[in-house]
Amino acid sequence: MPTFNEALNVPVLVDRIEDALVGRRAEVIFVDDSTDNTPQVIREVAARSSTPVRLIRRESPVGGLSGAVVAGLQAASSDWCVVMDGDLQHPPELIPALLHSAEEDAADVVVASRYVKGGSSGGLSGGVRHLVSSTATLLTRAMFPRRLRNCTDPMTGFFAIRRSAIDLSELRPRGFKILLEILARNSVRVTEEPFVFGERVAGESKASLREGFKFVAQIAALRFGRLSSFAIIGAAGAVANIAIMAGLQAIGTWYLVAAIIGALVTIAGNFLLQERFVFHDLRAEGRNVWLRFGQSMAFNLSETAVRTFLLWVIVETTIVPSLLAQAGLIAIGFILRFVYHSRIVYKPKRTTSIDFDLGTVRDRSEPIRSDRNAGAPSTKGVSS
């Protein structure tokens, strides 16, 4: 558990972990970057706890929360580790379910997801944080369609992981989103358990604009290839669109008609180039080329209609030139087109437990047995 000024939460958190893990060998590892008395509280809790509690105190918090998680994974004595926050928004009572799923599905990573049936992100404070979280999840899954095909919540900080399945030396921790870093850099078998994201009990959220910039830098560093190819093709299409529009206007064509013709020509051209250079590895995911073309065309025509209407509004009500307005609207639509094509047109098929050579698939929305003997055998340890 990475902690930063969570002194009030630590005693309750350790008590609940002990109750959840009765009958199992376990250790609790706090990796602390606090500026308050959290380290002293952890030491006091360790002195009275029946479960081993360890404190790793970092004077230089390299890598932020993600760096703290990596430090904890490196120090853990168990192959199976559970990563969770110290703010009580991640319920310790779910730990047995995560371990049970790991064993049942022969998985390397078990994600506690807010976005599968039975889960909820209700503990996020305010509509803005809900919107930011959902948008970040959507964008991330669009940028990593294959690695995240079985993960609906790559932004979560609550998951179980088998250390021997990942290469810790390859991780480049930064900011909050360590699970994304792990899944993007390692080929692992992922399964999920639903969980309800609770409300913060004490302390303050560490989310900030600075962390938002770190997240953007993280996903750019992890996946610049597919997005850059999409951007290059999109930029070429945008230049062609503007050139066609300018040429038609030069011979007297009304700017709206010129914009529509330019859009139709570039939509078809962009689709062919994306098939060949951007999403070539995802073409065999169950949709034939005509369905992909139809989905792409339907979205792009709808986007073109909306963009053309906005172009008309801007030109008729402001002093912005039509070509400049068109260029700006194309740029705004770029991210929408990328997300749509990644998540709809070329969305990879989700694998199931059957792909792990198991014969059944369990409905994750059903309550899972969480008695003291469920999950991994008691002869195996777990680091939390």
N, C-alpha and C positions, 0 to 999 in steps of 0.2 A: 504494500500500500504506500504510494507516494503521498506525503503529507506536507502541507504548508499552512501553518497556523490553524490546526484542528484540535487544539488541546481539549476542548469541551466534548468532542465526539469520541476521543480515543477510549476511555473506560467502557462506555456503552458498546462500542464497536467490538472490542475484544471479548466482552461478556457474551455478545450475541454469536460471535464466531465460535467460541467454546461450546455453546449450547448446540450450534448447528453441526459441529464436528465431533460430538461425543462418540467414542468407539473407534476413532481414527487417529493414527499418528500424524501430527501436524505441527507446523511452526508458523508463527506470524512474524513477518518482516516489515518493519516500517523504514522507508527511506525518506529522511526528513530534511527539508530545506527551510524550516520555519524561522521566523524572526521573533516569535513569542516563546512561551514556556512549554511548548509541545514536547520537546525532547525530555524535559524533566518529568512530565506526566507519563510519557511512554516508559521511562525507567521505573516509575512508581508502580505502574500497571504490571510491568514485567516481574517485579519483585513478589507480587501476590498471585500471579496467574499460574494456573496448573498447566497451561500450554506454553511451550517456549516462545518467548517474545524477544525479538532481536531489533536493535536500533542501528541503522546506518546513517550517521550524521554527515551530511555533505556541506562543507564550507563553501565550495564552489559548485553551484547547481548547474553543471554543464548539461545542455540538452533539455532543460526544463523538466516538466512532468515525465515526458518520454524518456529522458535520460535517467530519471530516478527509477522508472520501471526496469530499464535495462540493467541498472546497477543491482536491483533486487533479484532479477532473474539470474544474474551472474553469481550472486552470493547464495542462492537457494540450495538446499541440500536434497530436495526432491526433484524428480524428473517432471512431475505434474505440478504446475503452479497456477494459482488463481490470482488474477490481477483485478483490483477493485479500488475505488476511491475511498478516502477516509472521512467522507462527509455524511455517511449513512443514507445516501440516495441509492446506493447499491445494496440490496438486502442480503446479508450473510446467509439467511435461511435458504437461499437459492443455490448455495455452493454444492450441497449433495446432488442436486438435480444436474448441475453442470458436469460433475464427475460421473454420474450415472450415464449421461448421454455420451460422454467420451468413451466409456467402456462399451455401451450398447451399439454405437455407430462406428466403432473403430476409428474415431476422429483424432486429428492432431490439435485442432482448435475448436472449442465450444464457445460460441458467442451468445451472450445474454442480449437479446435483441428487443428493442422497443417497437419494432415495426413488423413483427409477425403476429398472427392471430393470438390473442391473449396478452399481448404486450401493450405498453402505453408509455408515452413520453410526458405524461401529465405533470411530472415534477419540475419541468422546465418553467422558469419564472417569466411570465409575460408572453404576449403574442410575438414580439420581435425575436426572442430567443427560439421559439418554436419555428418561426419562419426561417431563421438563419440555419438552424440545425437541419431542417428538412431540405433546404436548398443545398447545403454542403453535402448531405448524403446523396442527393440526386446527382449532383455534379461529379462526385467521387466515383459513384458506380458507373457513370457514363464514361469516365476516363479509364477505368480498369474493368471492362466488362467480363473478361475471362477470369481473372484472379478473384473477383468479387461476385461471381455468378451465384454462389451459395451463401452470400453474406448480405443481409438486408440492412445491417446497421454497422458499417465500418467505422462510424464515429464513436461507438460505445467505448467506455473505459472499463467494462466489466466482462471478463472472459477467462476461460481456463485454457491452458496451453501446455503441450508436451515439449519441454525444452530441447530434447534430442531431435525434434523434428525441424528445428530452425537453426540458422547460422547466426548467432548473436554478433559475431564479428562483422557481418555484412550490414547490420542496422546502422542507420544514421539518424539517431533520435533528435527531434526538435519539436518544441511546442507540446500540444496536448495529445495528438492522435497517434499513439504508438501502435494500435491494432492495424491501422492502415499501413503503417511502415512495415509491419511484420507480414501482412498478407500480400503486399505488393512485391516484396523482395524474396518471398519463399513460396514454393509450391507445396501446399498443405491441404489436407482433407478437413473441410469445415462443416460443422453442423450447428444448429441454433436452438436456443431455449427462449421462450418469451419471458420478459420481465417487465414489471411496472416500475418506471423510474420515479423514485420517491421524492418528497420535498426535503430540502435541506433543513436539518435540525438546528445546527449552530454554525457560526462562522459565515464567511462571505464567499460568493462564487469567484473563481479565479479567471473566468472568461473576460477578455478585454479585446479592444481593437488591435493591440499589439499581437495577441495570440491569433487573431484573425489573419494578420499579415503573415505570421509564421506558417499558418495552415496553407495559405495560397502558395508560399514558397515551397512547402513540403510536397504538395501535389504536383507542382511544376517540376521539381527535381525528380520525383518518382516517375512521372509519365509526361514527358514532353514530346515523345515520338509521335503517337497517334494524333494528338491535338495539333502538333506543328504541321503534320501532313494535311490535316483537315483545314488548318488555317491557310496554308499555302494555296490549296485548291480554292478555298473560299475567297482568298485575296485575288487570285487570278480571275475567278468568276465575277468578283466585284468590279475589277478593272474592265473586264469585258462588258459587263452590264452598263457601266458608266460610258464606255466608248460607244456602244451601240446606241444608247440613249442620246448621247451628244451628236452622233452622226445623223440619226433620224431627225433630231431637232434642227440640225443645220440645213436639212432639205425641206423644212416646214412642217414636220410632224408635231402634233400637239404633245406636250411633255408627258401627259398621263399615258397616252397610247405608246409613246416611245419607251416609257418605263415598263409597261406590260410586255412589249415585244422583247426588250432586253432581258427581262426576268425569265420569260419562257425559254429563250435560247440558252441562257446560262444554267437554268435548272437541269435541263437534260444533259448538258455538258458536264456539270458538276457531279451528277449521279454516276456517269460512266467513269470519271476519274476517281471518285470515291470507291467504287467497286474494285478498281484495279490497284489503287495505291494506299487506301486508308483502312478499309474493312475487309480486305481480301481474305484474312484468316478467319472471318466470322460468316462467310457466305454459306457454309455448310451446316448451319444451325437449325435447319428445318424449314426455311422459307425459300421458295423458288424466286428466280430473278424478277419475274413479272409482279409477284406480290411485293417484293422489295421496291421495285420501281413505282408501283401504285401507291404504296405507303409514303414513299419519298415525295412523289409528285403531289399527293393530296396535301401533305403538310406544307410543302413549299408554295403551292398555289394559294393555300389559306393564308400563309404568312405574307405572300405577295399582295393579296387583297387587302389585308390589314395595313401593310406597309404603304401601299398606294393610297389608301384612304388618309393615313397620317401624313403622307407627302402632300396631298391636296390641302389638308387642314393647315399644315405649316406654311406652304407657299402662299395660300390665299389669305392667311391671317397675320403673317409676319413678313419681315424683309429678308429672310434667309433665302438665298438662291436655290433653285430646284436641284441642281447637281450636288450642292453641299448638303442639302437636306437628305437626298437619296443616299449619299455616302454614309451619313451618320446613322440612318435607319438600317442600312445593311450591316453596319458594325454592331449595332445593338442586337440584331437578329442572329448574329453569328453563334453566340453561345446557346441560344434556343435551338438552332438547327443541329448543333453538335450533340446536345443532350438527347434530342428526339431520335436522331439516327442511331446513337449508341444504345439507348434504352428501349427503343421500339423496333426500328427497321432491322437492326443487326443484333438484337438482344440475344445473348447465349442462352441455351436451354439450361435450366437449373437441374443439377444432378441431385440424386437422393441417396438414401442408404443402400439402395440396390447397387449403386455404382461402387460401393465399398465391399461388394461380394456378400451382402447380407440379404436375406430373403424378404424382409418386411420393412415397411416405412411407418413410423409411429406418428400419430397426429400430435404435433407439438403444442397445440392449444389445450390438450387435456392435461389435468394436473398430474405431475409425476411423483412417484413415491419418494418421500424425503425422510423416511425413518432413519434411525441411527445406524442401521446396517446397510442402507442402500448405497449405490454408487460403487466407487472403487473399493476393493477389498481392504479390510482394516490393516492388513500386513503391509500395505503400501502407504507412503507418506504423501503429504501435500503441503506445499508452501503457499501461504496466502500473503 
